[in-house]
Amino acid sequence: MKSYASLADLKRRLAIPTATTTHDDDLALALVVATRWIDWHDGDLDVAADDAWTGDAEDLAVESTPPAHYVAACIVVAIRFYKSADVPFGVAGLNDAGVVAYVRSSIPEAELLLAQSTVSWGIA
């Protein structure tokens, strides 16, 4: 399935040794979901009929030359989706005052990276 970032890029960002393969399928799924999230964010809702997730990291097809901001956003979003299993019910944790921090559905750090693909910023 299509991905804007490679498995090695995501492993490097998560400090997982490249030779480690125990989490490859989960990491690849996070990249696939992140790529679909980016496509959804940019308004591309078309999915090729043969582009189906098989559950195998070997089926990850990294785009040959994606824009740099797509790669960066893909890694950010993939980390969010990969780590979301560690955050039960959307609760990220408590601070000293006992205030609960919730994980939100928007991903502002990725949206900021993707802003350049949707906004001209008035520069010709």
C-alpha positions, 0 to 999 in steps of 0.5 A, a space after each residue: 500500500 502507498 506510503 509517503 515515508 519509509 519504514 526505516 524513516 519511522 524506525 529512526 524517528 522512534 529510535 527502533 533499530 532498523 534490524 528489529 522486525 518485531 514491530 514492522 507490521 504495526 509500524 507499516 500499518 501506522 504509515 499507511 493510515 498516516 498516508 491516508 490521513 494526509 490524502 484525506 486532509 488534502 481532499 484526495 479521497 480516491 483509493 485504487 481498487 488494488 491498493 488494499 492493506 494485507 497486514 504485511 509490512 512487505 506490501 508497503 510501497 513508498 512513493 518515489 518522490 513525495 514532497 518533503 512536507 508530506 514525508 515529515 507529516 506522514 512520520 508525525 501522524 504515523 507516530 501519533 497513530 502508532 502510540 495511540 494504543 498506549 493512550 487508553 480512552 484518549 487520556 494522555 496523562 495527569 499533571 501535578 494538579 491532577 488535570 487530565 490531558 486528552 488526545 484530540 482528533 486533530 493533529 495540529 503539528 501535521 496540519 501546520 506541515 501540510 499548510 503549504 500544500 493547501 495555502 499559497 501564503 500570498 507568495 507568487 
